[in-house]
Amino acid sequence: MNRETSEIDYRPYHFLSSPTAFLLPNRVTVSVEWGRKRLRNEHVFSKFRLFDVEVHADTENASPAIDASRQTLPANNDNVLVNRGLALDMKGNLDAAIGEYREALRVNPSNDLAHFDLGLALDDKGDLDGAIAEYREAVRLKPTIENVHVKLGSALFKKGNVDAAIAEYQEVLRLNPQNDSAHYNLGIALGTKGTLGGAISETRAALRLNPNNPQLHYSLAYWLEKQGDRNEALGEYRTAYTLSPENLQFKRAYERLARKPKAHRASGPRKPGEGA
């Protein structure tokens, strides 16, 4: 597992039996990055029961309590539709999932989670323009969610809009300087523009936060080799291979550079994230 994050969205809730608003979790998003795969689980909370013990002098005049156990969500509730879409998405049925997300947005066009999940599904289908549009709408509705900016940046990068991608990664780091994925992706974007110093600096920042990630060591080795630092690049390739000995890309990169004479600059490393 490369990374696991949890995001909790709190909102005020009011109960008929209490004049006080309670700040309770409305949505919990758990994201897991496992190799090149993305797993997400969303928990949407829509009803709570307020437990209270009171002493009344006149119980006959007490207000009737709502029977929360009998409250149910309508089948066309936007959050229910989003959860249906997620279940279908996890099974690999992207077309059906997209249909559920679109229906959720028909019910509630301001559901930022539906826009984000629709963007992810469209991204997985290769519809980058559609994904970018949905990510942008999710960002407009909820500009402080880091993962939306990361995914928007990655989609923009794949479209070739590197400067816009850089801006998204930088926004993530403004929100949270400890986001290792943003550092890593920003490093790749800067390296693509030829800013090797920035690529190395951002990849080192990601490694400080996630030192046992072999992909980060490989990425750092790649930029160091491009810069001409053979010895340190070789050490990083070795570390990546040691942490993930089954990865043929890491093995071949290490063996290739190890065979190169020290007096010559090695050439031809594969970019971070490319296959063997």
Backbone bond lengths (Angstrom), bond angles and torsions (degrees), N, CA, C in turn:
res aa  C-N    CA-C-N  psi(-1)  N-CA   C-N-CA  omega(-1)  CA-C   N-CA-C  phi
1 M - - - 1.463 - - 1.516 109.24 -
2 N 1.330 116.87 126.58 1.455 121.06 -178.56 1.524 112.74 -84.39
3 R 1.341 115.75 -36.60 1.462 117.84 -173.36 1.532 109.93 -163.06
4 E 1.317 116.36 140.37 1.455 121.64 173.87 1.518 108.20 -134.21
5 T 1.300 116.64 128.12 1.461 121.07 179.91 1.524 109.85 -131.75
6 S 1.315 115.12 151.34 1.464 121.77 176.14 1.519 108.77 -128.88
7 E 1.319 115.80 132.19 1.458 121.48 177.71 1.521 108.41 -122.14
8 I 1.334 116.67 128.56 1.459 121.43 -177.99 1.520 108.89 -117.46
9 D 1.314 115.42 124.74 1.459 121.77 179.43 1.530 107.81 -103.67
10 Y 1.331 116.74 115.93 1.462 121.69 -179.98 1.529 110.02 -99.35
11 R 1.335 115.87 141.12 1.461 120.99 175.91 1.528 109.45 -140.00
12 P 1.329 117.07 152.58 1.471 119.34 179.95 1.521 111.24 -75.11
13 Y 1.316 115.48 137.85 1.461 121.57 177.13 1.524 109.07 -122.05
14 H 1.329 115.81 143.93 1.461 122.17 179.30 1.524 109.43 -116.73
15 F 1.298 115.75 138.55 1.452 121.87 177.16 1.530 108.48 -116.45
16 L 1.332 115.29 143.56 1.464 119.20 -178.40 1.519 112.17 -61.42
17 S 1.333 116.39 -29.72 1.462 119.96 -176.47 1.524 113.51 -86.54
18 S 1.349 116.98 1.47 1.466 119.17 -178.35 1.521 109.95 -142.36
19 P 1.333 117.86 134.95 1.465 120.61 178.13 1.526 112.30 -78.59
20 T 1.324 116.99 -8.84 1.459 122.16 -175.38 1.523 110.71 -90.93
21 A 1.324 116.04 137.06 1.464 120.88 173.91 1.526 108.83 -84.71
22 F 1.313 116.35 137.34 1.458 121.85 -179.78 1.525 109.20 -109.63
23 L 1.341 116.79 131.44 1.460 120.99 177.45 1.526 108.09 -86.43
24 L 1.333 116.36 108.34 1.455 121.81 -174.22 1.530 110.10 -126.49
25 P 1.334 117.10 156.77 1.471 119.29 179.83 1.518 111.51 -66.77
26 N 1.315 115.84 126.86 1.465 120.91 177.53 1.524 111.10 -95.52
27 R 1.341 114.75 -32.51 1.457 119.18 -177.31 1.519 109.23 -154.29
28 V 1.329 116.53 136.30 1.460 122.39 175.30 1.526 107.63 -121.96
29 T 1.315 116.35 124.09 1.464 122.01 -179.34 1.526 108.58 -113.36
30 V 1.314 116.84 120.83 1.461 122.11 177.31 1.527 107.42 -111.44
31 S 1.325 116.72 120.18 1.470 122.11 -179.25 1.519 109.50 -116.14
32 V 1.327 115.69 133.21 1.462 121.47 178.88 1.519 108.31 -127.12
33 E 1.321 116.42 127.46 1.465 121.63 174.93 1.521 107.75 -106.14
34 W 1.338 115.58 117.20 1.457 122.35 -176.97 1.527 107.68 -122.90
35 G 1.348 115.77 99.90 1.453 119.22 -175.05 1.516 109.94 64.08
36 R 1.318 117.10 -122.51 1.463 121.97 179.22 1.523 111.82 -97.95
37 K 1.343 116.79 5.67 1.450 120.05 -178.00 1.517 111.30 -101.30
38 R 1.319 115.40 151.95 1.459 122.32 178.12 1.516 109.10 -119.92
39 L 1.313 116.05 125.79 1.453 121.70 176.72 1.516 108.32 -119.81
40 R 1.320 116.44 132.94 1.448 119.98 -179.52 1.517 109.67 -136.30
41 N 1.305 115.38 145.83 1.460 120.73 176.63 1.519 107.94 -136.01
42 E 1.311 115.51 128.77 1.457 120.94 -177.67 1.531 109.21 -114.26
43 H 1.289 116.13 132.75 1.455 121.88 175.11 1.529 107.69 -118.13
44 V 1.310 116.41 116.58 1.467 121.27 -179.79 1.523 108.40 -109.57
45 F 1.325 115.32 123.40 1.456 121.19 -179.76 1.534 108.54 -103.91
46 S 1.290 116.36 126.14 1.461 119.33 -176.33 1.518 113.34 -124.15
47 K 1.317 117.78 -9.30 1.463 118.24 178.72 1.525 109.89 -146.78
48 F 1.298 115.43 142.53 1.456 122.38 -179.98 1.527 108.12 -134.49
49 R 1.297 114.83 154.90 1.457 120.37 175.14 1.523 108.74 -110.85
50 L 1.309 116.45 130.93 1.457 122.14 179.96 1.530 108.62 -97.07
51 F 1.321 115.25 116.50 1.456 120.40 178.79 1.522 108.67 -97.17
52 D 1.305 115.84 129.70 1.456 119.71 -175.42 1.530 108.39 -147.36
53 V 1.307 115.76 145.44 1.461 121.33 176.38 1.515 107.49 -119.37
54 E 1.303 116.17 118.12 1.461 120.20 -178.58 1.525 109.58 -130.81
55 V 1.321 115.97 154.14 1.460 121.70 175.69 1.517 107.25 -112.62
56 H 1.332 117.29 122.03 1.453 121.97 -178.69 1.526 109.72 -112.63
57 A 1.307 115.69 136.38 1.462 119.45 176.11 1.518 110.12 -70.81
58 D 1.325 115.38 -33.33 1.466 119.32 -178.32 1.524 108.40 -128.69
59 T 1.321 117.25 91.94 1.455 120.62 -175.18 1.522 112.22 -70.56
60 E 1.345 117.25 -18.80 1.460 118.66 -179.30 1.516 111.97 -68.50
61 N 1.355 116.81 -24.80 1.459 120.62 -178.24 1.531 112.65 -97.11
62 A 1.343 116.69 8.00 1.471 119.39 -178.47 1.530 109.88 -68.76
63 S 1.341 115.38 144.20 1.462 120.36 179.00 1.518 109.93 -68.05
64 P 1.305 118.26 142.52 1.468 120.39 178.33 1.524 109.96 -68.87
65 A 1.328 115.77 142.57 1.472 121.16 -179.66 1.511 109.55 -93.44
66 I 1.313 115.43 146.91 1.451 120.54 177.19 1.516 109.00 -74.76
67 D 1.319 116.84 136.33 1.462 120.99 176.18 1.522 107.86 -84.65
68 A 1.353 115.70 92.11 1.465 120.65 -174.95 1.521 111.62 -62.95
69 S 1.333 116.79 -27.21 1.458 118.91 -177.36 1.523 112.20 -66.31
70 R 1.336 117.62 -17.55 1.456 120.81 -179.06 1.525 112.69 -97.16
71 Q 1.331 117.29 -3.60 1.459 120.20 179.25 1.523 108.92 -78.58
72 T 1.300 117.93 131.81 1.455 121.78 178.36 1.520 109.33 -131.62
73 L 1.331 114.98 155.44 1.460 120.13 178.12 1.521 109.56 -85.86
74 P 1.319 117.52 138.58 1.463 119.12 176.09 1.524 110.57 -65.50
75 A 1.320 116.76 152.14 1.466 121.22 -175.74 1.517 112.19 -63.33
76 N 1.343 117.29 -25.55 1.461 120.06 -178.73 1.536 112.45 -97.80
77 N 1.323 117.69 16.80 1.459 120.82 174.19 1.522 109.12 -61.44
78 D 1.346 117.59 134.94 1.464 120.20 -173.60 1.526 112.40 -61.70
79 N 1.336 117.64 -36.52 1.458 119.41 179.36 1.526 111.97 -70.14
80 V 1.337 116.66 -34.41 1.461 120.36 174.92 1.526 109.83 -63.12
81 L 1.326 116.53 -42.26 1.461 121.05 179.51 1.527 111.45 -64.96
82 V 1.331 116.39 -38.49 1.463 119.91 177.22 1.527 110.26 -62.93
83 N 1.331 116.94 -43.87 1.455 120.12 179.59 1.528 111.79 -65.29
84 R 1.319 116.77 -35.19 1.462 119.55 174.40 1.530 110.04 -62.52
85 G 1.330 114.97 -44.38 1.458 119.18 178.89 1.516 112.22 -60.23
86 L 1.332 116.34 -41.37 1.461 120.14 178.78 1.519 111.68 -62.24
87 A 1.342 116.23 -41.34 1.460 119.91 179.29 1.533 110.53 -62.15
88 L 1.330 116.57 -42.09 1.458 120.65 178.14 1.524 111.37 -68.11
89 D 1.339 115.63 -39.22 1.462 121.37 178.60 1.519 110.43 -60.28
90 M 1.336 116.70 -44.35 1.462 120.97 -179.37 1.529 111.77 -63.97
91 K 1.337 116.59 -26.33 1.462 120.69 178.11 1.527 111.71 -85.80
92 G 1.318 117.60 -3.10 1.459 121.60 179.80 1.510 114.73 87.80
93 N 1.330 117.30 7.01 1.468 121.20 179.80 1.528 108.44 -91.70
94 L 1.335 115.78 76.98 1.460 120.77 -173.38 1.527 112.80 -66.01
95 D 1.317 117.80 -40.63 1.464 119.78 -177.51 1.523 111.13 -61.93
96 A 1.332 116.28 -44.08 1.464 119.48 178.66 1.522 110.79 -66.99
97 A 1.339 116.65 -38.35 1.467 120.48 178.33 1.524 110.41 -62.61
98 I 1.317 116.29 -43.88 1.462 120.61 179.04 1.525 110.23 -60.07
99 G 1.320 116.55 -39.30 1.456 119.87 177.56 1.518 112.36 -61.19
100 E 1.343 116.99 -40.52 1.466 120.80 178.92 1.533 110.70 -67.37
101 Y 1.327 117.30 -41.92 1.465 120.43 179.78 1.532 110.42 -63.66
102 R 1.323 116.41 -41.92 1.465 119.34 179.64 1.534 110.68 -65.54
103 E 1.325 116.62 -37.53 1.462 119.27 177.82 1.526 110.47 -66.78
104 A 1.330 116.62 -38.38 1.472 120.18 176.40 1.524 110.65 -60.12
105 L 1.331 116.89 -39.34 1.455 120.74 179.87 1.528 111.85 -74.41
106 R 1.329 117.07 -25.82 1.462 118.99 173.21 1.529 109.64 -67.22
107 V 1.338 115.35 -38.99 1.463 120.18 178.39 1.522 110.72 -71.18
108 N 1.322 116.24 -41.81 1.472 120.70 -177.93 1.524 109.49 -143.93
109 P 1.330 118.40 93.88 1.470 121.38 -178.34 1.522 113.93 -63.66
110 S 1.320 117.73 -12.01 1.464 121.02 -177.95 1.526 112.81 -99.06
111 N 1.314 117.97 13.83 1.463 121.30 178.92 1.525 108.45 -80.15
112 D 1.331 116.41 100.27 1.466 120.45 -175.80 1.524 111.83 -64.02
113 L 1.337 116.81 -33.62 1.458 120.19 179.57 1.522 111.11 -65.45
114 A 1.318 117.30 -38.71 1.465 120.62 178.23 1.521 110.65 -65.23
115 H 1.340 116.95 -41.48 1.475 119.87 176.37 1.524 110.74 -61.09
116 F 1.332 116.76 -43.83 1.463 120.57 -178.38 1.525 111.01 -65.02
117 D 1.334 116.86 -48.06 1.460 119.98 -178.46 1.523 111.31 -66.03
118 L 1.324 116.96 -35.88 1.467 119.90 175.43 1.528 109.24 -63.98
119 G 1.335 116.35 -41.27 1.461 119.54 177.13 1.519 111.94 -60.28
120 L 1.337 117.21 -42.75 1.463 121.00 178.85 1.524 111.23 -61.87
121 A 1.321 116.36 -43.26 1.464 120.15 -179.37 1.530 111.15 -66.04
122 L 1.334 116.84 -42.65 1.466 120.23 177.96 1.524 110.34 -65.56
123 D 1.317 116.23 -37.94 1.473 121.05 176.52 1.525 109.77 -59.72
124 D 1.332 116.64 -45.06 1.465 120.59 -179.96 1.527 111.86 -63.74
125 K 1.331 117.13 -29.11 1.463 120.63 178.50 1.519 112.63 -83.67
126 G 1.338 117.26 -5.96 1.449 120.82 179.86 1.515 114.57 90.80
127 D 1.328 117.62 6.46 1.469 121.91 178.10 1.536 108.18 -88.32
128 L 1.330 115.74 81.22 1.460 119.93 -174.96 1.524 112.17 -68.00
129 D 1.315 117.39 -39.03 1.459 119.33 179.40 1.525 110.94 -61.66
130 G 1.334 116.06 -44.85 1.455 119.70 178.09 1.514 112.00 -64.44
131 A 1.340 116.09 -41.17 1.459 120.47 179.42 1.519 111.16 -62.86
132 I 1.323 116.72 -44.98 1.462 120.83 -179.25 1.525 110.72 -61.07
133 A 1.321 116.58 -41.98 1.467 120.27 179.32 1.525 111.01 -61.38
134 E 1.328 116.97 -41.84 1.468 120.21 -179.56 1.529 111.05 -71.34
135 Y 1.320 117.68 -40.56 1.470 120.49 176.96 1.527 110.28 -60.73
136 R 1.324 116.60 -42.71 1.466 119.96 -179.19 1.531 111.02 -62.84
137 E 1.336 116.26 -39.04 1.458 119.16 179.20 1.530 110.30 -68.28
138 A 1.324 116.98 -38.74 1.468 120.39 177.25 1.520 110.23 -63.28
139 V 1.335 117.06 -40.57 1.467 121.70 178.31 1.523 110.44 -65.43
140 R 1.330 116.67 -39.52 1.464 119.73 179.38 1.531 110.72 -62.71
141 L 1.328 115.31 -41.35 1.467 119.74 -178.83 1.522 112.42 -75.63
142 K 1.331 117.31 -32.52 1.459 121.23 -176.44 1.528 108.37 -142.79
143 P 1.324 118.22 81.56 1.465 121.09 -170.82 1.519 115.85 -73.44
144 T 1.330 118.82 -6.37 1.471 119.88 -174.91 1.522 113.95 -102.31
145 I 1.340 118.94 5.19 1.462 121.38 179.68 1.531 108.87 -84.49
146 E 1.321 116.44 112.92 1.463 121.86 -172.62 1.523 112.68 -60.87
147 N 1.336 116.38 -44.85 1.455 119.90 -172.73 1.522 112.53 -63.88
148 V 1.327 117.52 -29.32 1.467 120.01 178.11 1.527 109.86 -66.85
149 H 1.335 116.51 -43.18 1.466 120.04 177.46 1.525 111.42 -62.71
150 V 1.347 116.76 -40.04 1.464 120.42 179.23 1.522 110.11 -62.00
151 K 1.330 117.02 -47.34 1.462 120.36 -178.89 1.525 111.47 -66.94
152 L 1.332 117.47 -37.77 1.461 120.54 176.71 1.523 109.60 -63.59
153 G 1.332 116.81 -44.16 1.457 120.06 177.96 1.516 111.93 -59.79
154 S 1.325 117.44 -42.69 1.465 120.76 -179.03 1.527 111.23 -65.79
155 A 1.327 117.17 -39.14 1.463 120.30 178.11 1.529 110.79 -66.36
156 L 1.320 116.29 -41.99 1.468 120.28 177.37 1.526 110.97 -63.37
157 F 1.322 116.34 -39.30 1.472 120.60 178.43 1.522 110.29 -62.74
158 K 1.329 116.90 -44.03 1.467 120.28 179.58 1.527 111.30 -64.65
159 K 1.340 116.80 -27.86 1.464 120.70 176.96 1.525 112.30 -79.48
160 G 1.342 116.16 -8.10 1.458 120.54 -179.91 1.510 114.57 93.56
161 N 1.338 117.74 3.73 1.467 121.66 178.91 1.528 108.09 -91.68
162 V 1.325 115.89 75.85 1.467 121.55 -171.82 1.526 111.41 -67.29
163 D 1.322 117.45 -40.68 1.467 119.76 -178.71 1.524 111.61 -62.40
164 A 1.331 116.82 -41.49 1.458 120.14 178.46 1.528 110.66 -66.92
165 A 1.325 116.34 -36.06 1.468 120.12 176.97 1.516 110.59 -63.49
166 I 1.325 116.21 -43.55 1.464 120.90 178.72 1.523 110.55 -58.68
167 A 1.319 116.29 -42.55 1.466 120.35 179.68 1.528 111.38 -60.67
168 E 1.339 117.22 -38.38 1.466 120.41 179.29 1.528 110.90 -68.36
169 Y 1.324 117.63 -43.14 1.464 120.10 179.42 1.531 110.88 -64.92
170 Q 1.311 115.96 -38.03 1.470 119.43 178.21 1.530 111.29 -66.44
171 E 1.333 116.48 -33.81 1.465 119.57 176.88 1.531 110.61 -66.43
172 V 1.329 116.79 -38.66 1.465 119.95 176.32 1.525 109.98 -59.94
173 L 1.318 116.40 -45.10 1.468 119.91 -177.71 1.524 111.70 -71.44
174 R 1.324 117.44 -23.50 1.460 119.03 172.30 1.530 109.66 -69.28
175 L 1.343 115.24 -39.02 1.459 120.04 178.36 1.529 111.44 -71.76
176 N 1.327 116.12 -38.44 1.465 121.40 -177.21 1.520 110.32 -152.39
177 P 1.337 118.32 98.73 1.466 121.20 -179.56 1.528 113.73 -63.69
178 Q 1.332 117.51 -10.19 1.459 120.97 -177.72 1.532 112.84 -96.05
179 N 1.312 117.91 12.91 1.465 120.79 -179.41 1.528 109.21 -82.92
180 D 1.331 116.70 102.98 1.464 120.41 -174.83 1.530 112.33 -68.49
181 S 1.329 117.84 -32.73 1.463 120.25 178.15 1.529 111.27 -62.90
182 A 1.325 116.47 -39.58 1.464 120.13 179.11 1.527 110.51 -66.92
183 H 1.324 117.28 -41.12 1.474 119.89 176.86 1.535 110.36 -60.79
184 Y 1.327 116.30 -46.19 1.464 120.97 -178.69 1.527 111.11 -61.36
185 N 1.341 116.26 -49.83 1.464 119.73 -178.65 1.526 112.09 -66.35
186 L 1.323 116.59 -36.70 1.462 119.40 177.05 1.517 109.92 -64.15
187 G 1.334 116.71 -38.46 1.463 120.22 177.09 1.518 111.78 -59.90
188 I 1.328 116.95 -44.04 1.463 120.48 179.26 1.530 110.73 -64.07
189 A 1.328 116.40 -42.40 1.469 119.81 -179.47 1.527 111.03 -64.25
190 L 1.335 116.57 -43.62 1.462 119.82 178.91 1.527 110.99 -65.76
191 G 1.325 117.03 -40.95 1.460 120.10 178.55 1.510 111.76 -63.14
192 T 1.327 117.04 -36.64 1.459 121.13 178.30 1.527 111.10 -62.20
193 K 1.325 116.09 -33.05 1.470 120.24 177.88 1.531 112.10 -82.97
194 G 1.341 117.28 0.01 1.457 121.15 179.02 1.510 114.29 90.53
195 T 1.319 117.95 5.55 1.469 121.47 179.26 1.524 107.90 -88.50
196 L 1.358 115.60 79.07 1.460 119.85 -173.33 1.528 112.32 -67.10
197 G 1.335 116.92 -36.61 1.460 119.60 178.80 1.524 111.31 -60.62
198 G 1.317 116.30 -43.33 1.461 120.39 178.29 1.513 111.54 -66.84
199 A 1.342 116.85 -39.15 1.462 120.38 178.55 1.516 110.76 -61.89
200 I 1.322 116.91 -44.03 1.463 121.52 -179.73 1.521 110.44 -66.07
201 S 1.322 116.59 -43.60 1.464 121.15 -179.05 1.523 111.53 -61.95
202 E 1.339 117.33 -44.94 1.463 120.50 -178.37 1.530 111.38 -69.28
203 T 1.335 116.56 -36.80 1.465 118.96 179.02 1.524 110.58 -69.09
204 R 1.317 117.42 -36.63 1.478 120.20 175.13 1.532 110.11 -63.19
205 A 1.334 116.58 -39.35 1.465 120.00 178.48 1.528 110.39 -62.48
206 A 1.331 116.87 -41.03 1.461 120.12 177.88 1.529 110.80 -64.25
207 L 1.326 116.28 -39.16 1.469 120.37 -179.94 1.522 112.42 -67.55
208 R 1.310 117.36 -34.10 1.469 119.08 176.98 1.534 110.52 -62.75
209 L 1.324 116.03 -31.41 1.457 120.60 -179.68 1.526 112.01 -86.19
210 N 1.321 117.41 -25.90 1.469 122.16 -175.77 1.526 108.88 -142.44
211 P 1.334 117.32 71.08 1.464 120.94 -169.40 1.524 115.39 -69.89
212 N 1.309 119.08 -15.76 1.466 120.65 -176.63 1.526 112.90 -103.99
213 N 1.316 116.39 17.94 1.459 120.54 178.56 1.529 108.99 -89.47
214 P 1.345 118.55 111.20 1.470 120.22 -176.35 1.525 113.26 -63.36
215 Q 1.344 117.73 -32.15 1.463 120.45 179.88 1.527 111.10 -63.30
216 L 1.324 116.69 -36.15 1.463 119.91 178.68 1.525 110.85 -67.85
217 H 1.332 117.09 -40.12 1.471 120.04 176.93 1.526 110.35 -64.07
218 Y 1.324 117.06 -40.59 1.456 120.07 177.78 1.518 110.66 -63.38
219 S 1.321 116.49 -43.28 1.459 120.57 -179.71 1.527 111.03 -61.85
220 L 1.332 116.16 -45.26 1.458 119.36 178.65 1.526 110.48 -61.53
221 A 1.343 116.82 -42.16 1.473 120.20 178.45 1.524 110.87 -60.12
222 Y 1.323 116.34 -40.72 1.461 120.67 -179.33 1.523 111.08 -59.56
223 W 1.348 117.12 -48.74 1.465 120.06 -178.32 1.524 111.22 -69.90
224 L 1.321 117.50 -36.30 1.470 119.99 176.96 1.525 110.56 -63.87
225 E 1.312 116.78 -40.75 1.466 120.00 178.50 1.521 110.71 -65.34
226 K 1.338 116.43 -41.20 1.460 119.91 177.46 1.524 110.99 -60.72
227 Q 1.329 115.65 -32.75 1.472 120.44 -179.80 1.522 111.79 -79.77
228 G 1.333 117.23 -13.85 1.456 120.98 178.53 1.511 114.80 99.70
229 D 1.312 118.19 7.50 1.468 121.93 179.52 1.522 108.51 -90.39
230 R 1.347 115.93 82.66 1.457 121.31 -174.24 1.519 112.74 -62.86
231 N 1.315 117.86 -46.72 1.457 121.05 -172.54 1.538 111.92 -64.04
232 E 1.328 116.44 -47.66 1.455 118.11 -179.00 1.525 110.68 -69.45
233 A 1.337 116.08 -35.78 1.463 119.41 177.41 1.527 110.00 -61.90
234 L 1.318 116.39 -42.83 1.463 119.99 179.44 1.526 110.78 -60.90
235 G 1.321 116.31 -41.12 1.461 119.93 178.40 1.523 112.14 -62.91
236 E 1.331 117.28 -39.14 1.462 120.41 179.58 1.523 111.63 -71.51
237 Y 1.344 116.83 -38.23 1.462 119.27 174.58 1.530 110.35 -60.99
238 R 1.339 115.74 -41.55 1.461 120.39 179.89 1.531 110.50 -62.26
239 T 1.328 116.03 -41.98 1.470 119.49 -179.84 1.523 110.68 -64.98
240 A 1.338 117.00 -42.83 1.464 120.38 179.08 1.521 110.32 -60.53
241 Y 1.329 116.64 -43.56 1.462 121.15 -179.74 1.525 111.44 -67.55
242 T 1.334 116.66 -37.92 1.460 120.61 178.95 1.524 111.16 -65.22
243 L 1.330 116.28 -41.34 1.464 120.25 179.87 1.525 112.43 -71.78
244 S 1.339 116.75 -28.20 1.467 120.81 -178.52 1.533 109.48 -137.85
245 P 1.355 117.00 72.25 1.474 120.19 -174.34 1.524 113.95 -65.52
246 E 1.323 118.57 -17.49 1.462 120.66 179.84 1.529 112.42 -81.49
247 N 1.341 117.23 -9.24 1.461 121.49 -177.30 1.530 109.59 -83.65
248 L 1.325 116.73 109.52 1.463 121.14 -177.11 1.521 112.34 -66.90
249 Q 1.330 117.41 -30.76 1.462 120.29 178.69 1.524 110.36 -62.54
250 F 1.319 117.15 -45.36 1.459 120.94 179.34 1.532 110.16 -65.07
251 K 1.320 116.93 -42.29 1.467 122.07 -178.63 1.529 110.59 -62.18
252 R 1.322 116.22 -47.28 1.467 119.62 -177.74 1.517 112.05 -67.46
253 A 1.334 117.41 -36.64 1.469 120.17 178.69 1.524 110.26 -64.59
254 Y 1.322 116.26 -44.37 1.465 120.10 179.32 1.525 110.69 -63.74
255 E 1.325 117.98 -47.62 1.464 120.74 -177.99 1.523 111.45 -66.26
256 R 1.314 117.49 -37.44 1.474 120.64 178.97 1.516 111.48 -62.02
257 L 1.350 115.65 -48.86 1.460 118.41 -178.10 1.521 111.55 -70.54
258 A 1.324 116.84 -32.54 1.464 119.91 179.22 1.523 111.23 -64.63
259 R 1.332 118.49 -30.03 1.464 121.97 179.70 1.519 112.96 -79.48
260 K 1.336 117.05 -16.58 1.457 120.21 -177.56 1.532 110.19 -74.17
261 P 1.320 117.41 136.73 1.476 119.67 175.46 1.522 110.17 -62.23
262 K 1.322 117.02 146.43 1.453 121.25 -177.49 1.520 112.65 -63.73
263 A 1.309 117.13 -24.89 1.468 120.17 -176.74 1.517 112.16 -78.37
264 H 1.319 117.71 -11.01 1.451 120.07 -176.89 1.518 110.18 -114.15
265 R 1.305 113.72 143.02 1.464 119.47 175.91 1.519 109.90 -80.12
266 A 1.310 116.34 126.93 1.463 119.86 178.98 1.516 110.02 -70.86
267 S 1.314 115.54 153.21 1.454 119.70 178.74 1.510 109.46 -136.12
268 G 1.298 114.48 160.33 1.448 120.13 173.51 1.490 118.58 85.33
269 P 1.330 119.95 25.18 1.468 118.20 175.92 1.514 109.98 -69.13
270 R 1.317 115.58 147.40 1.461 119.27 176.02 1.517 109.49 -75.51
271 K 1.313 115.79 143.94 1.458 120.48 178.83 1.517 110.19 -64.75
272 P 1.338 116.75 150.15 1.460 119.48 176.46 1.519 111.09 -54.69
273 G 1.324 115.58 129.96 1.459 119.65 178.19 1.512 113.58 94.07
274 E 1.365 119.09 -10.49 1.449 121.28 178.20 1.524 109.61 -80.25
275 G 1.304 116.10 153.39 1.462 120.49 178.83 1.506 111.68 -76.25
276 A 1.353 114.10 169.51 1.461 119.34 -179.87 1.526 110.98 -75.31
